[in-house]
Amino acid sequence: MRGDVLDPAPKRVDSDDLVLMVAGLARAEPGVTLDAIARRLQDMGQRTPRGGLRWSRSSVKNLLDRAKEQGLVCGPKPAG
């Protein structure tokens, strides 16, 4: 039997961590687009909330909206 089958699964990032990450990216560069945030998350190897590898605008927007509700980000929404 192969040992790697029994290795622990990689830690899944909590969605609250993703909210903070997206908020940080949006605050670091005001006016950044949803696509640019998605590309940065993919470049960092960050998995989507459902565990996927490819980020979509809607996933980023959802996290950004949650960040705004929590007061982590203010101002106009990034462009699509």
Gaussian input, Z-matrix of N, CA and C with variables (Angstrom, degrees):
# hf/3-21g

backbone

0 1
 N
 C     1     B1
 C     2     B2     1     A1
 N     3     B3     2     A2     1     D1
 C     4     B4     3     A3     2     D2
 C     5     B5     4     A4     3     D3
 N     6     B6     5     A5     4     D4
 C     7     B7     6     A6     5     D5
 C     8     B8     7     A7     6     D6
 N     9     B9     8     A8     7     D7
 C    10    B10     9     A9     8     D8
 C    11    B11    10    A10     9     D9
 N    12    B12    11    A11    10    D10
 C    13    B13    12    A12    11    D11
 C    14    B14    13    A13    12    D12
 N    15    B15    14    A14    13    D13
 C    16    B16    15    A15    14    D14
 C    17    B17    16    A16    15    D15
 N    18    B18    17    A17    16    D16
 C    19    B19    18    A18    17    D17
 C    20    B20    19    A19    18    D18
 N    21    B21    20    A20    19    D19
 C    22    B22    21    A21    20    D20
 C    23    B23    22    A22    21    D21
 N    24    B24    23    A23    22    D22
 C    25    B25    24    A24    23    D23
 C    26    B26    25    A25    24    D24
 N    27    B27    26    A26    25    D25
 C    28    B28    27    A27    26    D26
 C    29    B29    28    A28    27    D27
 N    30    B30    29    A29    28    D28
 C    31    B31    30    A30    29    D29
 C    32    B32    31    A31    30    D30
 N    33    B33    32    A32    31    D31
 C    34    B34    33    A33    32    D32
 C    35    B35    34    A34    33    D33
 N    36    B36    35    A35    34    D34
 C    37    B37    36    A36    35    D35
 C    38    B38    37    A37    36    D36
 N    39    B39    38    A38    37    D37
 C    40    B40    39    A39    38    D38
 C    41    B41    40    A40    39    D39
 N    42    B42    41    A41    40    D40
 C    43    B43    42    A42    41    D41
 C    44    B44    43    A43    42    D42
 N    45    B45    44    A44    43    D43
 C    46    B46    45    A45    44    D44
 C    47    B47    46    A46    45    D45
 N    48    B48    47    A47    46    D46
 C    49    B49    48    A48    47    D47
 C    50    B50    49    A49    48    D48
 N    51    B51    50    A50    49    D49
 C    52    B52    51    A51    50    D50
 C    53    B53    52    A52    51    D51
 N    54    B54    53    A53    52    D52
 C    55    B55    54    A54    53    D53
 C    56    B56    55    A55    54    D54
 N    57    B57    56    A56    55    D55
 C    58    B58    57    A57    56    D56
 C    59    B59    58    A58    57    D57
 N    60    B60    59    A59    58    D58
 C    61    B61    60    A60    59    D59
 C    62    B62    61    A61    60    D60
 N    63    B63    62    A62    61    D61
 C    64    B64    63    A63    62    D62
 C    65    B65    64    A64    63    D63
 N    66    B66    65    A65    64    D64
 C    67    B67    66    A66    65    D65
 C    68    B68    67    A67    66    D66
 N    69    B69    68    A68    67    D67
 C    70    B70    69    A69    68    D68
 C    71    B71    70    A70    69    D69
 N    72    B72    71    A71    70    D70
 C    73    B73    72    A72    71    D71
 C    74    B74    73    A73    72    D72
 N    75    B75    74    A74    73    D73
 C    76    B76    75    A75    74    D74
 C    77    B77    76    A76    75    D75
 N    78    B78    77    A77    76    D76
 C    79    B79    78    A78    77    D77
 C    80    B80    79    A79    78    D78
 N    81    B81    80    A80    79    D79
 C    82    B82    81    A81    80    D80
 C    83    B83    82    A82    81    D81
 N    84    B84    83    A83    82    D82
 C    85    B85    84    A84    83    D83
 C    86    B86    85    A85    84    D84
 N    87    B87    86    A86    85    D85
 C    88    B88    87    A87    86    D86
 C    89    B89    88    A88    87    D87
 N    90    B90    89    A89    88    D88
 C    91    B91    90    A90    89    D89
 C    92    B92    91    A91    90    D90
 N    93    B93    92    A92    91    D91
 C    94    B94    93    A93    92    D92
 C    95    B95    94    A94    93    D93
 N    96    B96    95    A95    94    D94
 C    97    B97    96    A96    95    D95
 C    98    B98    97    A97    96    D96
 N    99    B99    98    A98    97    D97
 C   100   B100    99    A99    98    D98
 C   101   B101   100   A100    99    D99
 N   102   B102   101   A101   100   D100
 C   103   B103   102   A102   101   D101
 C   104   B104   103   A103   102   D102
 N   105   B105   104   A104   103   D103
 C   106   B106   105   A105   104   D104
 C   107   B107   106   A106   105   D105
 N   108   B108   107   A107   106   D106
 C   109   B109   108   A108   107   D107
 C   110   B110   109   A109   108   D108
 N   111   B111   110   A110   109   D109
 C   112   B112   111   A111   110   D110
 C   113   B113   112   A112   111   D111
 N   114   B114   113   A113   112   D112
 C   115   B115   114   A114   113   D113
 C   116   B116   115   A115   114   D114
 N   117   B117   116   A116   115   D115
 C   118   B118   117   A117   116   D116
 C   119   B119   118   A118   117   D117
 N   120   B120   119   A119   118   D118
 C   121   B121   120   A120   119   D119
 C   122   B122   121   A121   120   D120
 N   123   B123   122   A122   121   D121
 C   124   B124   123   A123   122   D122
 C   125   B125   124   A124   123   D123
 N   126   B126   125   A125   124   D124
 C   127   B127   126   A126   125   D125
 C   128   B128   127   A127   126   D126
 N   129   B129   128   A128   127   D127
 C   130   B130   129   A129   128   D128
 C   131   B131   130   A130   129   D129
 N   132   B132   131   A131   130   D130
 C   133   B133   132   A132   131   D131
 C   134   B134   133   A133   132   D132
 N   135   B135   134   A134   133   D133
 C   136   B136   135   A135   134   D134
 C   137   B137   136   A136   135   D135
 N   138   B138   137   A137   136   D136
 C   139   B139   138   A138   137   D137
 C   140   B140   139   A139   138   D138
 N   141   B141   140   A140   139   D139
 C   142   B142   141   A141   140   D140
 C   143   B143   142   A142   141   D141
 N   144   B144   143   A143   142   D142
 C   145   B145   144   A144   143   D143
 C   146   B146   145   A145   144   D144
 N   147   B147   146   A146   145   D145
 C   148   B148   147   A147   146   D146
 C   149   B149   148   A148   147   D147
 N   150   B150   149   A149   148   D148
 C   151   B151   150   A150   149   D149
 C   152   B152   151   A151   150   D150
 N   153   B153   152   A152   151   D151
 C   154   B154   153   A153   152   D152
 C   155   B155   154   A154   153   D153
 N   156   B156   155   A155   154   D154
 C   157   B157   156   A156   155   D155
 C   158   B158   157   A157   156   D156
 N   159   B159   158   A158   157   D157
 C   160   B160   159   A159   158   D158
 C   161   B161   160   A160   159   D159
 N   162   B162   161   A161   160   D160
 C   163   B163   162   A162   161   D161
 C   164   B164   163   A163   162   D162
 N   165   B165   164   A164   163   D163
 C   166   B166   165   A165   164   D164
 C   167   B167   166   A166   165   D165
 N   168   B168   167   A167   166   D166
 C   169   B169   168   A168   167   D167
 C   170   B170   169   A169   168   D168
 N   171   B171   170   A170   169   D169
 C   172   B172   171   A171   170   D170
 C   173   B173   172   A172   171   D171
 N   174   B174   173   A173   172   D172
 C   175   B175   174   A174   173   D173
 C   176   B176   175   A175   174   D174
 N   177   B177   176   A176   175   D175
 C   178   B178   177   A177   176   D176
 C   179   B179   178   A178   177   D177
 N   180   B180   179   A179   178   D178
 C   181   B181   180   A180   179   D179
 C   182   B182   181   A181   180   D180
 N   183   B183   182   A182   181   D181
 C   184   B184   183   A183   182   D182
 C   185   B185   184   A184   183   D183
 N   186   B186   185   A185   184   D184
 C   187   B187   186   A186   185   D185
 C   188   B188   187   A187   186   D186
 N   189   B189   188   A188   187   D187
 C   190   B190   189   A189   188   D188
 C   191   B191   190   A190   189   D189
 N   192   B192   191   A191   190   D190
 C   193   B193   192   A192   191   D191
 C   194   B194   193   A193   192   D192
 N   195   B195   194   A194   193   D193
 C   196   B196   195   A195   194   D194
 C   197   B197   196   A196   195   D195
 N   198   B198   197   A197   196   D196
 C   199   B199   198   A198   197   D197
 C   200   B200   199   A199   198   D198
 N   201   B201   200   A200   199   D199
 C   202   B202   201   A201   200   D200
 C   203   B203   202   A202   201   D201
 N   204   B204   203   A203   202   D202
 C   205   B205   204   A204   203   D203
 C   206   B206   205   A205   204   D204
 N   207   B207   206   A206   205   D205
 C   208   B208   207   A207   206   D206
 C   209   B209   208   A208   207   D207
 N   210   B210   209   A209   208   D208
 C   211   B211   210   A210   209   D209
 C   212   B212   211   A211   210   D210
 N   213   B213   212   A212   211   D211
 C   214   B214   213   A213   212   D212
 C   215   B215   214   A214   213   D213
 N   216   B216   215   A215   214   D214
 C   217   B217   216   A216   215   D215
 C   218   B218   217   A217   216   D216
 N   219   B219   218   A218   217   D217
 C   220   B220   219   A219   218   D218
 C   221   B221   220   A220   219   D219
 N   222   B222   221   A221   220   D220
 C   223   B223   222   A222   221   D221
 C   224   B224   223   A223   222   D222
 N   225   B225   224   A224   223   D223
 C   226   B226   225   A225   224   D224
 C   227   B227   226   A226   225   D225
 N   228   B228   227   A227   226   D226
 C   229   B229   228   A228   227   D227
 C   230   B230   229   A229   228   D228
 N   231   B231   230   A230   229   D229
 C   232   B232   231   A231   230   D230
 C   233   B233   232   A232   231   D231
 N   234   B234   233   A233   232   D232
 C   235   B235   234   A234   233   D233
 C   236   B236   235   A235   234   D234
 N   237   B237   236   A236   235   D235
 C   238   B238   237   A237   236   D236
 C   239   B239   238   A238   237   D237

   B1=1.4559
   B2=1.5295
   B3=1.3066
   B4=1.4654
   B5=1.5201
   B6=1.3229
   B7=1.4540
   B8=1.5137
   B9=1.3506
   B10=1.4644
   B11=1.5273
   B12=1.3089
   B13=1.4617
   B14=1.5227
   B15=1.3058
   B16=1.4547
   B17=1.5271
   B18=1.3376
   B19=1.4576
   B20=1.5225
   B21=1.3210
   B22=1.4657
   B23=1.5262
   B24=1.3066
   B25=1.4602
   B26=1.5251
   B27=1.3339
   B28=1.4603
   B29=1.5240
   B30=1.3278
   B31=1.4625
   B32=1.5237
   B33=1.3020
   B34=1.4623
   B35=1.5243
   B36=1.3138
   B37=1.4609
   B38=1.5184
   B39=1.3146
   B40=1.4568
   B41=1.5261
   B42=1.3297
   B43=1.4672
   B44=1.5252
   B45=1.3382
   B46=1.4710
   B47=1.5240
   B48=1.3287
   B49=1.4591
   B50=1.5243
   B51=1.3202
   B52=1.4579
   B53=1.5295
   B54=1.3238
   B55=1.4700
   B56=1.5258
   B57=1.3165
   B58=1.4664
   B59=1.5215
   B60=1.3269
   B61=1.4553
   B62=1.5229
   B63=1.3301
   B64=1.4588
   B65=1.5289
   B66=1.3226
   B67=1.4643
   B68=1.5262
   B69=1.3077
   B70=1.4607
   B71=1.5179
   B72=1.3273
   B73=1.4633
   B74=1.5262
   B75=1.3166
   B76=1.4687
   B77=1.5279
   B78=1.3232
   B79=1.4738
   B80=1.5169
   B81=1.3243
   B82=1.4599
   B83=1.5220
   B84=1.3198
   B85=1.4555
   B86=1.5221
   B87=1.3238
   B88=1.4676
   B89=1.5298
   B90=1.3256
   B91=1.4539
   B92=1.5221
   B93=1.3248
   B94=1.4654
   B95=1.5246
   B96=1.3185
   B97=1.4568
   B98=1.5264
   B99=1.3207
   B100=1.4611
   B101=1.5273
   B102=1.3356
   B103=1.4677
   B104=1.5255
   B105=1.3193
   B106=1.4686
   B107=1.5279
   B108=1.3274
   B109=1.4674
   B110=1.5265
   B111=1.3333
   B112=1.4640
   B113=1.5289
   B114=1.3287
   B115=1.4674
   B116=1.5197
   B117=1.3183
   B118=1.4760
   B119=1.5237
   B120=1.3244
   B121=1.4608
   B122=1.5272
   B123=1.3279
   B124=1.4633
   B125=1.5195
   B126=1.3301
   B127=1.4659
   B128=1.5283
   B129=1.3302
   B130=1.4659
   B131=1.5288
   B132=1.3306
   B133=1.4544
   B134=1.5148
   B135=1.3282
   B136=1.4611
   B137=1.5224
   B138=1.2908
   B139=1.4638
   B140=1.5281
   B141=1.3285
   B142=1.4625
   B143=1.5286
   B144=1.3382
   B145=1.4754
   B146=1.5287
   B147=1.3170
   B148=1.4654
   B149=1.5177
   B150=1.3188
   B151=1.4561
   B152=1.5137
   B153=1.3272
   B154=1.4603
   B155=1.5145
   B156=1.3146
   B157=1.4629
   B158=1.5249
   B159=1.3135
   B160=1.4698
   B161=1.5273
   B162=1.3242
   B163=1.4579
   B164=1.5172
   B165=1.3156
   B166=1.4615
   B167=1.5270
   B168=1.3271
   B169=1.4721
   B170=1.5185
   B171=1.3339
   B172=1.4617
   B173=1.5327
   B174=1.3181
   B175=1.4673
   B176=1.5256
   B177=1.3279
   B178=1.4699
   B179=1.5199
   B180=1.3422
   B181=1.4678
   B182=1.5220
   B183=1.3175
   B184=1.4576
   B185=1.5307
   B186=1.3195
   B187=1.4637
   B188=1.5316
   B189=1.3276
   B190=1.4622
   B191=1.5284
   B192=1.3300
   B193=1.4641
   B194=1.5318
   B195=1.3304
   B196=1.4652
   B197=1.5286
   B198=1.3298
   B199=1.4611
   B200=1.5284
   B201=1.3325
   B202=1.4677
   B203=1.5264
   B204=1.3313
   B205=1.4694
   B206=1.5217
   B207=1.3205
   B208=1.4621
   B209=1.5306
   B210=1.3434
   B211=1.4529
   B212=1.5183
   B213=1.3224
   B214=1.4577
   B215=1.5169
   B216=1.3335
   B217=1.4586
   B218=1.5206
   B219=1.3205
   B220=1.4619
   B221=1.5034
   B222=1.3130
   B223=1.4547
   B224=1.5069
   B225=1.3363
   B226=1.4720
   B227=1.5142
   B228=1.3216
   B229=1.4658
   B230=1.5206
   B231=1.3238
   B232=1.4712
   B233=1.5179
   B234=1.2951
   B235=1.4690
   B236=1.5170
   B237=1.3458
   B238=1.4540
   B239=1.4623
   A1=108.57
   A2=115.42
   A3=119.91
   A4=110.63
   A5=116.42
   A6=121.36
   A7=113.88
   A8=117.62
   A9=119.24
   A10=112.50
   A11=118.38
   A12=121.22
   A13=109.97
   A14=116.14
   A15=120.81
   A16=113.22
   A17=116.89
   A18=119.78
   A19=109.78
   A20=117.38
   A21=119.36
   A22=111.19
   A23=114.89
   A24=120.59
   A25=109.17
   A26=116.97
   A27=118.57
   A28=110.72
   A29=115.40
   A30=120.63
   A31=109.38
   A32=115.37
   A33=121.11
   A34=108.18
   A35=115.75
   A36=120.38
   A37=109.08
   A38=116.18
   A39=122.26
   A40=109.18
   A41=116.60
   A42=119.41
   A43=111.78
   A44=117.77
   A45=119.42
   A46=110.46
   A47=116.94
   A48=120.40
   A49=110.63
   A50=116.28
   A51=120.38
   A52=111.06
   A53=116.73
   A54=120.63
   A55=109.52
   A56=116.27
   A57=120.40
   A58=111.60
   A59=116.66
   A60=121.12
   A61=111.15
   A62=117.14
   A63=121.34
   A64=109.76
   A65=117.38
   A66=120.73
   A67=110.13
   A68=116.92
   A69=120.81
   A70=112.19
   A71=116.65
   A72=120.18
   A73=111.11
   A74=117.05
   A75=120.97
   A76=111.20
   A77=116.38
   A78=119.75
   A79=112.05
   A80=117.00
   A81=120.47
   A82=112.12
   A83=116.41
   A84=120.63
   A85=109.77
   A86=117.61
   A87=120.05
   A88=110.98
   A89=115.70
   A90=120.84
   A91=113.99
   A92=116.85
   A93=120.19
   A94=109.31
   A95=117.25
   A96=120.73
   A97=110.87
   A98=115.54
   A99=120.81
   A100=110.05
   A101=116.25
   A102=120.19
   A103=111.45
   A104=116.72
   A105=120.48
   A106=110.71
   A107=116.39
   A108=119.60
   A109=109.76
   A110=116.83
   A111=121.30
   A112=110.53
   A113=116.82
   A114=120.40
   A115=111.41
   A116=116.47
   A117=119.66
   A118=111.01
   A119=116.28
   A120=119.68
   A121=110.50
   A122=117.34
   A123=120.84
   A124=110.48
   A125=117.28
   A126=121.29
   A127=111.37
   A128=116.20
   A129=121.18
   A130=111.27
   A131=117.17
   A132=120.57
   A133=113.36
   A134=115.50
   A135=120.85
   A136=110.46
   A137=117.27
   A138=121.38
   A139=110.36
   A140=115.25
   A141=121.50
   A142=109.13
   A143=117.47
   A144=118.89
   A145=113.30
   A146=117.57
   A147=120.81
   A148=112.89
   A149=116.96
   A150=120.67
   A151=115.42
   A152=117.33
   A153=120.75
   A154=112.33
   A155=115.34
   A156=120.98
   A157=112.88
   A158=116.88
   A159=121.04
   A160=110.13
   A161=115.47
   A162=121.58
   A163=110.55
   A164=116.10
   A165=121.62
   A166=108.81
   A167=114.51
   A168=119.64
   A169=111.43
   A170=116.63
   A171=119.88
   A172=111.43
   A173=117.54
   A174=120.25
   A175=110.61
   A176=115.49
   A177=119.98
   A178=109.66
   A179=117.11
   A180=120.91
   A181=111.01
   A182=117.00
   A183=121.06
   A184=110.59
   A185=117.06
   A186=120.60
   A187=110.95
   A188=116.82
   A189=120.68
   A190=111.00
   A191=117.29
   A192=120.79
   A193=110.68
   A194=116.68
   A195=120.07
   A196=110.96
   A197=116.65
   A198=120.60
   A199=110.70
   A200=116.46
   A201=120.55
   A202=110.65
   A203=116.58
   A204=120.12
   A205=111.54
   A206=116.34
   A207=121.32
   A208=112.31
   A209=116.66
   A210=120.97
   A211=114.23
   A212=117.35
   A213=120.93
   A214=112.40
   A215=116.79
   A216=123.05
   A217=106.62
   A218=116.18
   A219=119.69
   A220=108.46
   A221=116.54
   A222=120.61
   A223=111.69
   A224=115.17
   A225=119.74
   A226=111.75
   A227=115.14
   A228=120.77
   A229=109.24
   A230=117.21
   A231=118.88
   A232=110.55
   A233=115.28
   A234=120.26
   A235=109.41
   A236=115.76
   A237=121.74
   A238=110.98
   D1=141.55
   D2=-178.70
   D3=-80.03
   D4=136.47
   D5=-179.22
   D6=-70.10
   D7=-30.99
   D8=-175.78
   D9=-69.07
   D10=-17.92
   D11=176.88
   D12=-66.71
   D13=-31.27
   D14=-177.25
   D15=-93.10
   D16=-1.38
   D17=178.40
   D18=-64.34
   D19=147.67
   D20=179.52
   D21=-64.73
   D22=147.30
   D23=177.26
   D24=-68.91
   D25=150.56
   D26=177.73
   D27=-62.46
   D28=147.45
   D29=-179.38
   D30=-63.30
   D31=130.93
   D32=177.00
   D33=-86.86
   D34=132.91
   D35=-178.71
   D36=-74.11
   D37=131.17
   D38=177.43
   D39=-64.61
   D40=144.94
   D41=-178.53
   D42=-62.91
   D43=-26.94
   D44=175.41
   D45=-65.96
   D46=-35.23
   D47=175.46
   D48=-64.52
   D49=-38.59
   D50=178.75
   D51=-66.91
   D52=-37.71
   D53=176.85
   D54=-60.04
   D55=-46.17
   D56=179.08
   D57=-63.54
   D58=-39.42
   D59=-179.80
   D60=-65.04
   D61=-46.66
   D62=179.77
   D63=-65.52
   D64=-40.88
   D65=177.96
   D66=-60.95
   D67=-42.54
   D68=178.78
   D69=-62.48
   D70=-42.56
   D71=178.34
   D72=-64.92
   D73=-40.48
   D74=-179.71
   D75=-68.30
   D76=-38.39
   D77=-179.64
   D78=-74.09
   D79=-30.63
   D80=-178.31
   D81=-69.21
   D82=-28.80
   D83=-178.79
   D84=-138.09
   D85=86.49
   D86=179.84
   D87=-56.41
   D88=137.99
   D89=-179.92
   D90=86.43
   D91=3.47
   D92=178.78
   D93=-64.28
   D94=145.16
   D95=-178.39
   D96=-84.69
   D97=161.19
   D98=176.31
   D99=-62.00
   D100=-38.63
   D101=178.14
   D102=-62.47
   D103=-40.43
   D104=-179.71
   D105=-65.90
   D106=-40.76
   D107=176.91
   D108=-63.33
   D109=-42.60
   D110=178.83
   D111=-60.33
   D112=-44.16
   D113=178.97
   D114=-62.57
   D115=-41.77
   D116=179.90
   D117=-63.51
   D118=-42.68
   D119=178.74
   D120=-62.95
   D121=-40.65
   D122=177.71
   D123=-65.44
   D124=-42.52
   D125=179.65
   D126=-62.28
   D127=-32.23
   D128=178.61
   D129=-78.99
   D130=-7.01
   D131=-178.59
   D132=76.19
   D133=19.04
   D134=-178.14
   D135=-77.53
   D136=131.50
   D137=179.18
   D138=-82.44
   D139=152.19
   D140=178.35
   D141=-70.28
   D142=168.92
   D143=178.81
   D144=-56.73
   D145=-26.83
   D146=178.73
   D147=-94.22
   D148=4.35
   D149=176.38
   D150=93.65
   D151=3.67
   D152=179.84
   D153=-76.99
   D154=171.24
   D155=-179.55
   D156=-100.34
   D157=-23.69
   D158=-175.56
   D159=-102.81
   D160=122.28
   D161=-179.58
   D162=-88.02
   D163=142.01
   D164=175.84
   D165=-113.56
   D166=160.64
   D167=176.68
   D168=-56.45
   D169=-40.81
   D170=-175.81
   D171=-65.41
   D172=-35.87
   D173=177.38
   D174=-66.23
   D175=-43.45
   D176=178.90
   D177=-64.82
   D178=-44.13
   D179=-179.46
   D180=-60.95
   D181=-42.44
   D182=178.89
   D183=-59.21
   D184=-47.08
   D185=179.75
   D186=-66.77
   D187=-38.71
   D188=179.12
   D189=-66.27
   D190=-39.36
   D191=176.30
   D192=-62.50
   D193=-41.39
   D194=177.08
   D195=-63.48
   D196=-38.26
   D197=178.09
   D198=-64.09
   D199=-38.27
   D200=178.50
   D201=-67.74
   D202=-40.24
   D203=177.59
   D204=-61.54
   D205=-32.81
   D206=-179.39
   D207=-86.61
   D208=-0.96
   D209=178.74
   D210=78.61
   D211=16.84
   D212=-178.94
   D213=-82.62
   D214=-23.75
   D215=-178.37
   D216=-138.81
   D217=140.99
   D218=174.42
   D219=-134.00
   D220=171.16
   D221=177.97
   D222=100.79
   D223=-172.70
   D224=-177.15
   D225=-68.80
   D226=153.74
   D227=178.54
   D228=-70.80
   D229=145.89
   D230=174.25
   D231=-63.52
   D232=152.01
   D233=178.06
   D234=-70.58
   D235=156.51
   D236=178.69
   D237=-69.91

